[in-house]
């Protein structure tokens, strides 16, 4: 089995740059512009509105967060198109979120 990763172990976590203090990430894939990470949100997590140059997918694995007054709990999925504004986000108790960014496509 190629690149076996345990999503719930304590290995390979690092501080998540450009995220609020106390946020950690575990990179599962980072190749050819495609990226997949686990994002561990701390209790009290608060992130402002932002966008990305590629499509982003979020799947809540544990915990929950609030976005636009809606509580996204375990099993909740979101899809944001490239350049689509999303946030702010708030998590009272923290969360574990699988985040997937599509590769950036240049115009042909």
C-alpha positions, 0 to 999 in steps of 0.5 A: 500500500502506497503512503499509508497514513493514519489520519488520527495518530499523533505523527507528522503534525506541524503548525499551520502557517497562515491559520490562527494560533494553535491550528495544526496540519498533517499533509497527506498529498502535495504534488503537481499543484494538488494538495490534501491536508488534515486541519486540526482546529483548536477550541476557539478557532476563528478565521476571517473570510478568504478565497483561494485560486483553486477549488477547495473541499472540506469534510468534517471528520470530528468536532464542528465549526460554524459558518454563516450561522450554520453548524457543520458537524461530523460528516458535513461537506462543503465545496468552494469554487476557485475565487469564491469567498468563504468564512468567517469560520468559528469553532467553539470546541475545535474540529478535525477537517479534511481539506482538498485543493484541486490543482491550479489550471493555467489557461490553455 
